[in-house]
Amino acid sequence: EAGVAQSPRYKIIEKRQSVAFWCNPISGHATLYWYQQILGQGPKLLIQFQNNGVVDDSQLPKDRFSAERLKGVDSTLKIQPAKLEDSAVYLCASSSPKPGGYHGYTFGSGTRLTVV
Amino acid sequence: LAKTTQPISMDSYEGQEVNITCSHNNIATNDYITWYQQFPSQGPRFIIQGYKTKVTNEVASLFIPADRKSSTLSLPRVSLSDTAVYYCLVGDPSFSGGYNKLIFGAGTRLAVHP
């Protein structure tokens, strides 16, 4: 099966500018996640969608970050305005129930954001 | 959600067996233990998952003692390409509504040397 697609692969912006990331999950995966991974740290969950509804966005800095998943498929994550500390890799993952109850996560390759 | 503790880093040499132990003292009854591998510039990749005793696949083995408060990922005969960060996570996969989420710690940085 095709993997999780993310774009762009890299992005460099100045602070206070806006940026958007796009994710296309594996076909049929109802659950979609956005993670932020700062250099040297493990991924941190920002937001989780079930179909097109938000399940958990408790770690999303809502004053500057927003995310949507229209029609329960593709998703976009936006930052406006960006700060220097937003420099990180933004990972998208999707999952779906499997026989036996294991919900495997499949991650995309991520978007590396550099804010200067 | 159960918290996990792993060594920050480990070093090994090609051809050796590597064992990475993870502590999860507060693991819940329905939690499974899952290990992910992450190479630079890539997203984490599933390696193995287990609930108790021993699980083996083509990549690794996972040993879980009876009390389930720890687990050990075993990589047989590592090569240079096994140099990566390894994450241990615990979580309940038996939900029906997709409301589970995996919480990553800092992981273990494994360096394999020639």
Interface residues (C-beta under 8 A of the other chain):
Chain A: V4 A30 T31 Y33 Y35 G40 Q41 G42 P43 K44 L45 Q48 Q50 V55 D56 L91 A93 S95 P97 G101 Y102 H103 G104 Y105 T106 F107 G108 S109 G110 R112
Chain B: Y32 Y36 S41 Q42 G43 P44 R45 F46 Q49 Y87 P93 S94 F95 S96 G97 G98 Y99 N100 K101 L102 I103 F104 G105 A106 G107
